[in-house]
Structures are given as structure tokens and as C-alpha cells.
Amino acid sequence: MEGGNSPSLQLQQLPLATAAVSVQPHTDSFSYKENLIGALLAIFGHLVSSIALNLQKYSHIRLAGSKDPRAYFKTKTWWSGLFLLVLGELGVFSSYAFAPLSLIVPLSAVSVVASAIIGIIFIKEKWKPKEFLRRYVLSFVGCGLAIVGTYLLVTFGPNSHEKMTAENITRHLVSWPFLLYMLVEIIVFCLLLYFYKERNANYIVIILLLVALLGSMTVVTVKAVAGMILVSIQGALQLDSPIFYIMLVCMIATAIYQATFLAQASQLYDSAQISSIGYILSTTAAISAGATFYLDFMGEDVLHICMFALGCLIAFLGVFLITRNRKKPVPFEPYISMDAMPGMQNMHDKGIAVQPDLKASFSYGALENNDSMPEIYTPATLPIVQEQHGSKGVSAPPYRVLEHSKKE
């Protein structure tokens, strides 16, 4: 009996085994499909956002160079840019619901590449072919490296997928790796904030490190909010959980403070330096936060992790070369405000005249005292003409002699 039943048992177990084997490839293909959807949404969002920002900048420049009295918000170009900007941000926001956090964050290099290409296409100056290649060779090399790095990121990105339910997010939030990471990040943030506020250490690395630490928490909360919205759309409501609103408030708060520090950095340093250094620091901090909170690289082999790290490094180098080639804007100042010059006398004090600068420059209005002027720059006096009138030899000048004295 046992020997006769054993073949039937084996035949009955065979379909179950084949079915179990066929489930894993389907799951892998579905996860790679989600990665592709998230990557395409992120690339589309960053590309559209870059076009929108350049379009709004074009509207400001066109109004400044024309006699149009309208405000910028009354032009169709500016509103078109605003619509595209909202569309791009929605694309980036929705990408976090499909792909892992560590895959989406480095794809912001697409916006830098798009801005560089748009700047080259719409440049108004005419260059010879040799001068054009010499001037923009770094931009072309940087764009190529950024594209190669983006390809490696998408190909070898982490493949961890889990539903962003309230239970899963709460479990990740109270896990000891993330609590330890948060402790270290809070300590580092407080130290940097102390040196920045109390010691006036306005270094670009310190300001952008503050931005990067805040940005890492922003992207963590963005993925949680976007993922819970997607799960709710699919049928399992998650919007009634308190963790959703906690993540939403943290997302808004960190984004506001992040924008504040970015505004302070833009007042002190060039935008090219902020773009390159900020991209490197923010991407590194966000990948670290994603690997700690969502365990993005859990179960990945060493080859995929190394190729992903190589893609990040190539993208970093590409962004650095693109921003390195940007020409620093030199502000044009047709005059210097007298009241803003420390230690200088006011133009209304004691009737002192305002003399032009003797140097051949656009600076005008150097205050000079008449006592310190050379003799060659003193007003000329007319010579006295002696004429004989009659026999008495009395001199009668036909005009009044104007003499210059330094006391005047």
C-alpha cells in the first residue's frame, strides 16, 4: 500500500512545487516593473520641473528687457511655468510610491543635466565652433557621465518593495537601527546649528549639511505619505491612521526649514557651488536614511550594491563638472552709493563737491575734498589784461577777475 501510494503522492506534489517555483519570478518581474515606473516618473518630474523653472526665468528676463508694465504673474509664460512646475513635482512625489527611496533620490541629477542642455540651446551669444567646444567641453562630459550614472542607478538599483501600510511604517519607525540613526543625526544637526548660529561659521559645507540632514527626513516622510496614499487608492484605507498625519506634518516642517537654509546659502554663495555640493551631500544623506529606515539594500548581493555605488559616484562627478563650467555672474554696478561707504563724508556735508573718479571705470562719485585736489584740476583763472586809457596810465580791466582760493 505504501509503495503503491508513493507515486501518486509524488504526482500530486509535483504541480504544487512547480506553482511555488513560478511565483518568485513573477514577483521579481513585478518589482522590476515598479522600479521602472518609479524611475520614469522621477525622470519625467525632474525634466518638467527644470523646463518650468527656466520658463519662469525667461519670463522675468523678457519683462526686465522690455517696456511692458505688466507684473510677472500677469503673463502667460509665467503661469505656464508654474503649471509645469506643479506637474513635475507631482511626478516626483508619485515616484516615491513605486520605487525604493535610494533609487529615486539620485535621479535628481536629471534636472541638472536638463538645465545645462537648455542653457546651451537657448544661449544668445554666438561662438565659433572651436570656442564653443572649448567653452562647453566640461558640460558635455558632465552630461555624459550623469547619463551613464543614471543608467547604472536604474539598472542596479535596490529591489526591495513592501506595502506602505501604517503597521509597516510604525514598525520601521521604532526599530533600533533607525532610532540609532536618528540619535546620531540629531546630535550632528545640533552641533552644526550651534557653530552656524553661535560661532557664525557660515561655511557652505555646514549650511548644506544642515539642508541634507533635513532633506533626508523629508524624503523618508514623502515616501511614507505617497506610499500610504497609493495603498489607500488600491483599496486598503490608510488615511485614518495617526502615523499618516505625523508623517505629513514632519514632511511639511522639514521642507520649510530646508528651504530656509537653502535661501540663506543662496545669499552667500554661488548657485553652481550650491547645486553640486548640495546634490552630493543630500543624495548621500537620503540614501543612508533610506537604507536605515526602509532597509532598501536588505537581501541585495554585493555586485548590485557596488554597481549602484559606482553609478552614484559617476553621477556625482557629472554634476560637479556641469556646475563647474558655469560662469559666475559678475554684478554690474554703474555707481556706488555714497551713504553705503563707511568712513566717507556725505555729499551734503559742508557743501563739499562730488568729483568723478579719475580712474577709467564705471565707479563714479568718489568724494574728494577741494584741499586735496592737485593744482592741475583747480578751476582756471582768466589772465589780467592791461590796457592804456589816456595819459594817466590807469589800468582798467574790461572784465572782473575771478581768483580761486582754497578757502572757498
SENUSE-838275 format. One record per residue (C-alpha): chain; x, y, z. Coordinates in nm, 3 decimals. Example, Ala and Ser with C-alpha at 12.3 -4.5 7.8 and 13.67 -1.06 7.14 Angstrom:
// SENUSE-838275
chain=A u=1.230 v=-0.450 w=0.780;
chain=A u=1.367 v=-0.106 w=0.714;
END
This chain:
// SENUSE-838275
chain=A u=0.000 v=0.000 w=0.000;
chain=A u=0.268 v=0.241 w=0.089;
chain=A u=0.468 v=0.156 w=-0.218;
chain=A u=0.160 v=0.195 w=-0.438;
chain=A u=0.062 v=0.530 w=-0.289;
chain=A u=0.407 v=0.687 w=-0.311;
chain=A u=0.397 v=0.752 w=-0.690;
chain=A u=0.056 v=0.915 w=-0.659;
chain=A u=0.180 v=1.131 w=-0.377;
chain=A u=0.475 v=1.240 w=-0.587;
chain=A u=0.244 v=1.320 w=-0.879;
chain=A u=0.017 v=1.520 w=-0.654;
chain=A u=0.306 v=1.721 w=-0.510;
chain=A u=0.459 v=1.800 w=-0.847;
chain=A u=0.212 v=2.074 w=-0.953;
chain=A u=0.245 v=2.237 w=-0.612;
chain=A u=0.622 v=2.253 w=-0.647;
chain=A u=0.603 v=2.398 w=-0.997;
chain=A u=0.349 v=2.653 w=-0.883;
chain=A u=0.575 v=2.758 w=-0.595;
chain=A u=0.865 v=2.799 w=-0.832;
chain=A u=0.664 v=3.011 w=-1.074;
chain=A u=0.558 v=3.260 w=-0.807;
chain=A u=0.905 v=3.405 w=-0.739;
chain=A u=0.992 v=3.509 w=-1.098;
chain=A u=0.651 v=3.676 w=-1.130;
chain=A u=0.716 v=3.869 w=-0.813;
chain=A u=1.063 v=3.973 w=-0.931;
chain=A u=0.934 v=4.090 w=-1.268;
chain=A u=0.658 v=4.286 w=-1.098;
chain=A u=0.905 v=4.455 w=-0.862;
chain=A u=1.132 v=4.549 w=-1.152;
chain=A u=0.829 v=4.689 w=-1.329;
chain=A u=0.756 v=4.905 w=-1.025;
chain=A u=1.118 v=5.021 w=-1.024;
chain=A u=1.088 v=5.120 w=-1.389;
chain=A u=0.761 v=5.306 w=-1.330;
chain=A u=0.907 v=5.496 w=-1.035;
chain=A u=1.228 v=5.581 w=-1.223;
chain=A u=1.038 v=5.706 w=-1.528;
chain=A u=0.809 v=5.918 w=-1.312;
chain=A u=1.110 v=6.069 w=-1.132;
chain=A u=1.294 v=6.142 w=-1.458;
chain=A u=0.981 v=6.295 w=-1.609;
chain=A u=0.919 v=6.506 w=-1.297;
chain=A u=1.273 v=6.643 w=-1.277;
chain=A u=1.280 v=6.714 w=-1.651;
chain=A u=0.948 v=6.901 w=-1.647;
chain=A u=1.048 v=7.094 w=-1.331;
chain=A u=1.372 v=7.206 w=-1.493;
chain=A u=1.185 v=7.325 w=-1.804;
chain=A u=0.933 v=7.507 w=-1.581;
chain=A u=1.199 v=7.692 w=-1.382;
chain=A u=1.379 v=7.802 w=-1.698;
chain=A u=1.049 v=7.912 w=-1.848;
chain=A u=0.969 v=8.128 w=-1.546;
chain=A u=1.321 v=8.271 w=-1.554;
chain=A u=1.272 v=8.354 w=-1.922;
chain=A u=0.952 v=8.541 w=-1.842;
chain=A u=1.130 v=8.753 w=-1.580;
chain=A u=1.417 v=8.832 w=-1.819;
chain=A u=1.182 v=8.924 w=-2.102;
chain=A u=0.986 v=9.163 w=-1.881;
chain=A u=1.304 v=9.322 w=-1.748;
chain=A u=1.433 v=9.387 w=-2.100;
chain=A u=1.112 v=9.535 w=-2.238;
chain=A u=0.885 v=9.830 w=-2.165;
chain=A u=0.596 v=9.605 w=-2.067;
chain=A u=0.448 v=9.748 w=-1.744;
chain=A u=0.276 v=9.420 w=-1.651;
chain=A u=0.380 v=9.220 w=-1.346;
chain=A u=0.533 v=8.876 w=-1.395;
chain=A u=0.227 v=8.694 w=-1.257;
chain=A u=0.011 v=8.850 w=-1.528;
chain=A u=0.198 v=8.681 w=-1.813;
chain=A u=0.103 v=8.352 w=-1.975;
chain=A u=0.465 v=8.238 w=-1.978;
chain=A u=0.500 v=8.256 w=-1.601;
chain=A u=0.172 v=8.071 w=-1.542;
chain=A u=0.272 v=7.803 w=-1.793;
chain=A u=0.595 v=7.757 w=-1.598;
chain=A u=0.402 v=7.733 w=-1.271;
chain=A u=0.169 v=7.469 w=-1.416;
chain=A u=0.463 v=7.263 w=-1.543;
chain=A u=0.638 v=7.302 w=-1.207;
chain=A u=0.337 v=7.163 w=-1.020;
chain=A u=0.311 v=6.878 w=-1.272;
chain=A u=0.679 v=6.793 w=-1.230;
chain=A u=0.662 v=6.795 w=-0.851;
chain=A u=0.358 v=6.566 w=-0.862;
chain=A u=0.554 v=6.327 w=-1.083;
chain=A u=0.847 v=6.318 w=-0.842;
chain=A u=0.612 v=6.280 w=-0.544;
chain=A u=0.428 v=5.987 w=-0.702;
chain=A u=0.755 v=5.814 w=-0.794;
chain=A u=0.832 v=5.753 w=-0.426;
chain=A u=0.521 v=5.534 w=-0.400;
chain=A u=0.654 v=5.285 w=-0.659;
chain=A u=1.033 v=5.261 w=-0.632;
chain=A u=1.270 v=5.244 w=-0.334;
chain=A u=1.390 v=5.568 w=-0.181;
chain=A u=1.757 v=5.501 w=-0.258;
chain=A u=1.673 v=5.472 w=-0.629;
chain=A u=1.462 v=5.785 w=-0.665;
chain=A u=1.683 v=6.036 w=-0.481;
chain=A u=1.996 v=6.020 w=-0.706;
chain=A u=1.780 v=6.073 w=-1.016;
chain=A u=1.762 v=6.444 w=-0.934;
chain=A u=2.076 v=6.472 w=-1.148;
chain=A u=1.837 v=6.475 w=-1.444;
chain=A u=1.732 v=6.831 w=-1.356;
chain=A u=2.096 v=6.948 w=-1.358;
chain=A u=2.156 v=6.784 w=-1.698;
chain=A u=1.835 v=6.933 w=-1.838;
chain=A u=1.924 v=7.282 w=-1.713;
chain=A u=2.269 v=7.257 w=-1.873;
chain=A u=2.126 v=7.147 w=-2.209;
chain=A u=1.857 v=7.416 w=-2.203;
chain=A u=2.119 v=7.679 w=-2.122;
chain=A u=2.336 v=7.570 w=-2.417;
chain=A u=2.045 v=7.558 w=-2.663;
chain=A u=1.896 v=7.895 w=-2.572;
chain=A u=2.226 v=8.080 w=-2.531;
chain=A u=2.215 v=8.415 w=-2.713;
chain=A u=2.585 v=8.464 w=-2.775;
chain=A u=2.737 v=8.337 w=-3.098;
chain=A u=3.055 v=8.135 w=-3.071;
chain=A u=3.287 v=7.984 w=-3.325;
chain=A u=3.290 v=7.602 w=-3.328;
chain=A u=3.632 v=7.581 w=-3.165;
chain=A u=3.542 v=7.833 w=-2.894;
chain=A u=3.208 v=7.663 w=-2.836;
chain=A u=3.366 v=7.322 w=-2.784;
chain=A u=3.640 v=7.467 w=-2.565;
chain=A u=3.390 v=7.653 w=-2.351;
chain=A u=3.138 v=7.372 w=-2.309;
chain=A u=3.356 v=7.062 w=-2.319;
chain=A u=3.316 v=7.011 w=-1.944;
chain=A u=2.939 v=7.042 w=-1.972;
chain=A u=2.925 v=6.778 w=-2.244;
chain=A u=3.148 v=6.542 w=-2.046;
chain=A u=2.945 v=6.604 w=-1.730;
chain=A u=2.617 v=6.536 w=-1.912;
chain=A u=2.755 v=6.212 w=-2.050;
chain=A u=2.876 v=6.098 w=-1.708;
chain=A u=2.545 v=6.189 w=-1.545;
chain=A u=2.353 v=5.989 w=-1.807;
chain=A u=2.581 v=5.686 w=-1.757;
chain=A u=2.542 v=5.715 w=-1.379;
chain=A u=2.163 v=5.737 w=-1.414;
chain=A u=2.161 v=5.421 w=-1.627;
chain=A u=2.362 v=5.233 w=-1.366;
chain=A u=2.134 v=5.358 w=-1.089;
chain=A u=1.821 v=5.238 w=-1.266;
chain=A u=1.976 v=4.905 w=-1.368;
chain=A u=2.137 v=4.811 w=-1.037;
chain=A u=1.906 v=4.996 w=-0.800;
chain=A u=1.765 v=4.824 w=-0.489;
chain=A u=1.470 v=4.595 w=-0.549;
chain=A u=1.302 v=4.597 w=-0.208;
chain=A u=0.928 v=4.652 w=-0.217;
chain=A u=0.676 v=4.645 w=0.062;
chain=A u=0.335 v=4.800 w=0.104;
chain=A u=0.345 v=5.129 w=0.288;
chain=A u=0.082 v=5.038 w=0.544;
chain=A u=0.054 v=5.211 w=0.880;
chain=A u=0.170 v=4.895 w=1.054;
chain=A u=0.486 v=4.863 w=0.846;
chain=A u=0.576 v=5.229 w=0.883;
chain=A u=0.526 v=5.216 w=1.260;
chain=A u=0.744 v=4.908 w=1.280;
chain=A u=1.024 v=5.079 w=1.088;
chain=A u=0.986 v=5.394 w=1.294;
chain=A u=1.052 v=5.220 w=1.627;
chain=A u=1.324 v=4.986 w=1.501;
chain=A u=1.658 v=5.017 w=1.678;
chain=A u=1.867 v=5.088 w=1.360;
chain=A u=1.654 v=5.389 w=1.274;
chain=A u=1.643 v=5.511 w=1.635;
chain=A u=2.022 v=5.493 w=1.649;
chain=A u=2.046 v=5.672 w=1.316;
chain=A u=1.809 v=5.944 w=1.437;
chain=A u=2.012 v=5.991 w=1.755;
chain=A u=2.333 v=6.041 w=1.560;
chain=A u=2.163 v=6.273 w=1.313;
chain=A u=2.010 v=6.489 w=1.587;
chain=A u=2.347 v=6.524 w=1.761;
chain=A u=2.524 v=6.619 w=1.438;
chain=A u=2.246 v=6.862 w=1.345;
chain=A u=2.261 v=7.036 w=1.684;
chain=A u=2.639 v=7.071 w=1.662;
chain=A u=2.622 v=7.215 w=1.312;
chain=A u=2.344 v=7.452 w=1.412;
chain=A u=2.548 v=7.569 w=1.713;
chain=A u=2.852 v=7.652 w=1.500;
chain=A u=2.633 v=7.818 w=1.238;
chain=A u=2.429 v=8.035 w=1.474;
chain=A u=2.659 v=8.099 w=1.770;
chain=A u=3.005 v=8.088 w=1.610;
chain=A u=2.900 v=8.246 w=1.278;
chain=A u=3.052 v=7.958 w=1.081;
chain=A u=2.887 v=8.045 w=0.751;
chain=A u=3.072 v=7.782 w=0.551;
chain=A u=2.891 v=7.632 w=0.257;
chain=A u=2.954 v=7.277 w=0.375;
chain=A u=2.794 v=7.346 w=0.714;
chain=A u=2.484 v=7.509 w=0.565;
chain=A u=2.437 v=7.238 w=0.304;
chain=A u=2.491 v=6.966 w=0.564;
chain=A u=2.201 v=7.114 w=0.759;
chain=A u=1.997 v=7.108 w=0.438;
chain=A u=2.100 v=6.747 w=0.369;
chain=A u=2.006 v=6.623 w=0.716;
chain=A u=1.667 v=6.790 w=0.694;
chain=A u=1.625 v=6.663 w=0.339;
chain=A u=1.688 v=6.303 w=0.444;
chain=A u=1.393 v=6.322 w=0.682;
chain=A u=1.186 v=6.494 w=0.414;
chain=A u=1.227 v=6.214 w=0.161;
chain=A u=1.161 v=5.947 w=0.427;
chain=A u=0.830 v=6.110 w=0.515;
chain=A u=0.747 v=6.177 w=0.148;
chain=A u=0.779 v=5.808 w=0.065;
chain=A u=0.563 v=5.716 w=0.365;
chain=A u=0.290 v=5.964 w=0.271;
chain=A u=0.296 v=5.876 w=-0.101;
chain=A u=0.301 v=5.504 w=-0.027;
chain=A u=0.007 v=5.523 w=0.213;
chain=A u=-0.193 v=5.725 w=-0.041;
chain=A u=-0.123 v=5.461 w=-0.307;
chain=A u=-0.229 v=5.177 w=-0.075;
chain=A u=-0.546 v=5.371 w=0.008;
chain=A u=-0.624 v=5.413 w=-0.362;
chain=A u=-0.576 v=5.041 w=-0.413;
chain=A u=-0.849 v=4.968 w=-0.158;
chain=A u=-0.689 v=4.942 w=0.188;
chain=A u=-0.759 v=5.275 w=0.358;
chain=A u=-0.457 v=5.412 w=0.547;
chain=A u=-0.552 v=5.778 w=0.576;
chain=A u=-0.737 v=5.725 w=0.903;
chain=A u=-0.418 v=5.622 w=1.084;
chain=A u=-0.239 v=5.875 w=1.310;
chain=A u=0.101 v=5.782 w=1.161;
chain=A u=-0.010 v=5.926 w=0.827;
chain=A u=-0.067 v=6.272 w=0.974;
chain=A u=0.250 v=6.253 w=1.180;
chain=A u=0.449 v=6.186 w=0.863;
chain=A u=0.261 v=6.460 w=0.679;
chain=A u=0.341 v=6.722 w=0.944;
chain=A u=0.707 v=6.616 w=0.955;
chain=A u=0.726 v=6.634 w=0.576;
chain=A u=0.593 v=6.991 w=0.565;
chain=A u=0.804 v=7.113 w=0.858;
chain=A u=1.134 v=6.971 w=0.732;
chain=A u=1.065 v=7.100 w=0.381;
chain=A u=1.006 v=7.455 w=0.512;
chain=A u=1.324 v=7.460 w=0.722;
chain=A u=1.517 v=7.307 w=0.436;
chain=A u=1.404 v=7.586 w=0.205;
chain=A u=1.502 v=7.843 w=0.469;
chain=A u=1.862 v=7.719 w=0.490;
chain=A u=1.881 v=7.697 w=0.111;
chain=A u=1.773 v=8.061 w=0.085;
chain=A u=2.044 v=8.161 w=0.330;
chain=A u=2.304 v=7.966 w=0.134;
chain=A u=2.198 v=8.129 w=-0.193;
chain=A u=2.261 v=8.473 w=-0.041;
chain=A u=2.620 v=8.384 w=0.047;
chain=A u=2.745 v=8.153 w=-0.226;
chain=A u=2.719 v=8.091 w=-0.596;
chain=A u=2.434 v=7.877 w=-0.726;
chain=A u=2.674 v=7.642 w=-0.907;
chain=A u=2.850 v=7.552 w=-0.582;
chain=A u=2.517 v=7.503 w=-0.408;
chain=A u=2.395 v=7.273 w=-0.687;
chain=A u=2.700 v=7.046 w=-0.693;
chain=A u=2.781 v=7.026 w=-0.321;
chain=A u=2.415 v=7.016 w=-0.221;
chain=A u=2.339 v=6.732 w=-0.462;
chain=A u=2.627 v=6.521 w=-0.332;
chain=A u=2.552 v=6.577 w=0.037;
chain=A u=2.174 v=6.548 w=0.007;
chain=A u=2.190 v=6.230 w=-0.200;
chain=A u=2.434 v=6.065 w=0.039;
chain=A u=2.224 v=6.153 w=0.344;
chain=A u=1.899 v=6.042 w=0.177;
chain=A u=2.043 v=5.707 w=0.067;
chain=A u=2.170 v=5.647 w=0.420;
chain=A u=1.828 v=5.729 w=0.565;
chain=A u=1.651 v=5.506 w=0.314;
chain=A u=1.885 v=5.215 w=0.379;
chain=A u=1.829 v=5.253 w=0.755;
chain=A u=1.455 v=5.320 w=0.765;
chain=A u=1.319 v=5.117 w=0.473;
chain=A u=1.605 v=4.863 w=0.456;
chain=A u=1.643 v=4.923 w=0.082;
chain=A u=1.956 v=4.711 w=0.042;
chain=A u=1.837 v=4.418 w=0.252;
chain=A u=1.896 v=4.095 w=0.056;
chain=A u=2.090 v=4.262 w=-0.227;
chain=A u=2.411 v=4.095 w=-0.344;
chain=A u=2.749 v=4.265 w=-0.330;
chain=A u=2.770 v=4.315 w=-0.708;
chain=A u=2.447 v=4.514 w=-0.727;
chain=A u=2.547 v=4.727 w=-0.429;
chain=A u=2.891 v=4.802 w=-0.578;
chain=A u=2.747 v=4.888 w=-0.920;
chain=A u=2.486 v=5.112 w=-0.756;
chain=A u=2.761 v=5.291 w=-0.562;
chain=A u=2.960 v=5.328 w=-0.884;
chain=A u=2.657 v=5.482 w=-1.054;
chain=A u=2.624 v=5.733 w=-0.769;
chain=A u=2.991 v=5.831 w=-0.795;
chain=A u=2.969 v=5.876 w=-1.172;
chain=A u=2.655 v=6.088 w=-1.133;
chain=A u=2.831 v=6.296 w=-0.863;
chain=A u=3.126 v=6.359 w=-1.095;
chain=A u=2.896 v=6.450 w=-1.383;
chain=A u=2.703 v=6.706 w=-1.177;
chain=A u=3.029 v=6.853 w=-1.047;
chain=A u=3.165 v=6.900 w=-1.400;
chain=A u=2.841 v=7.056 w=-1.523;
chain=A u=2.825 v=7.309 w=-1.242;
chain=A u=3.199 v=7.367 w=-1.254;
chain=A u=3.171 v=7.504 w=-1.607;
chain=A u=2.908 v=7.762 w=-1.519;
chain=A u=3.027 v=8.118 w=-1.549;
chain=A u=2.997 v=8.308 w=-1.227;
chain=A u=2.778 v=8.615 w=-1.271;
chain=A u=2.956 v=8.946 w=-1.216;
chain=A u=2.713 v=9.210 w=-1.090;
chain=A u=2.724 v=9.535 w=-1.288;
chain=A u=2.729 v=9.843 w=-1.068;
chain=A u=2.711 v=10.171 w=-1.261;
chain=A u=2.758 v=10.375 w=-0.944;
chain=A u=2.849 v=10.340 w=-0.580;
chain=A u=2.614 v=10.459 w=-0.311;
chain=A u=2.789 v=10.728 w=-0.110;
chain=A u=2.592 v=10.664 w=0.204;
chain=A u=2.689 v=10.296 w=0.198;
chain=A u=3.065 v=10.365 w=0.207;
chain=A u=3.191 v=10.356 w=0.565;
chain=A u=3.409 v=10.644 w=0.674;
chain=A u=3.319 v=10.866 w=0.376;
chain=A u=3.162 v=11.208 w=0.407;
chain=A u=2.810 v=11.273 w=0.288;
chain=A u=2.760 v=11.477 w=-0.027;
chain=A u=2.555 v=11.732 w=0.167;
chain=A u=2.814 v=11.791 w=0.441;
chain=A u=2.960 v=12.146 w=0.430;
chain=A u=2.897 v=12.187 w=0.060;
chain=A u=3.175 v=11.951 w=-0.046;
chain=A u=3.153 v=11.878 w=-0.418;
chain=A u=3.122 v=11.533 w=-0.563;
chain=A u=3.410 v=11.475 w=-0.802;
chain=A u=3.427 v=11.194 w=-1.057;
chain=A u=3.672 v=10.913 w=-1.010;
chain=A u=3.992 v=10.970 w=-1.202;
chain=A u=4.017 v=10.602 w=-1.298;
chain=A u=3.869 v=10.473 w=-1.620;
chain=A u=3.598 v=10.259 w=-1.462;
chain=A u=3.223 v=10.258 w=-1.411;
chain=A u=3.263 v=10.362 w=-1.047;
chain=A u=3.153 v=10.720 w=-1.004;
chain=A u=3.122 v=10.954 w=-0.714;
chain=A u=3.441 v=10.931 w=-0.508;
chain=A u=3.417 v=11.213 w=-0.256;
chain=A u=3.719 v=11.438 w=-0.262;
chain=A u=3.795 v=11.744 w=-0.058;
chain=A u=3.899 v=12.052 w=-0.254;
chain=A u=4.211 v=12.087 w=-0.039;
chain=A u=4.347 v=11.757 w=-0.157;
chain=A u=4.294 v=11.823 w=-0.531;
chain=A u=4.605 v=11.883 w=-0.739;
chain=A u=4.669 v=12.218 w=-0.888;
chain=A u=4.608 v=12.094 w=-1.241;
chain=A u=4.246 v=12.017 w=-1.153;
chain=A u=4.176 v=12.357 w=-0.992;
chain=A u=3.947 v=12.594 w=-1.186;
chain=A u=4.138 v=12.809 w=-1.431;
chain=A u=4.162 v=13.186 w=-1.375;
chain=A u=4.150 v=13.436 w=-1.655;
chain=A u=4.458 v=13.649 w=-1.709;
chain=A u=4.454 v=14.022 w=-1.636;
chain=A u=4.470 v=14.228 w=-1.946;
chain=A u=4.627 v=14.573 w=-1.903;
chain=A u=4.501 v=14.843 w=-2.136;
chain=A u=4.613 v=15.205 w=-2.151;
chain=A u=4.331 v=15.463 w=-2.134;
chain=A u=4.454 v=15.811 w=-2.158;
chain=A u=4.778 v=15.958 w=-2.034;
chain=A u=4.734 v=15.870 w=-1.673;
chain=A u=4.813 v=15.504 w=-1.740;
chain=A u=4.530 v=15.380 w=-1.527;
chain=A u=4.466 v=15.012 w=-1.582;
chain=A u=4.103 v=14.925 w=-1.638;
chain=A u=4.035 v=14.559 w=-1.699;
chain=A u=3.735 v=14.507 w=-1.927;
chain=A u=3.607 v=14.235 w=-1.705;
chain=A u=3.613 v=14.122 w=-1.346;
chain=A u=3.897 v=13.898 w=-1.245;
chain=A u=3.789 v=13.573 w=-1.076;
chain=A u=4.051 v=13.438 w=-0.845;
chain=A u=4.037 v=13.092 w=-0.695;
chain=A u=4.129 v=13.049 w=-0.335;
chain=A u=4.136 v=12.731 w=-0.139;
chain=A u=3.931 v=12.890 w=0.134;
chain=A u=3.633 v=12.894 w=-0.099;
END
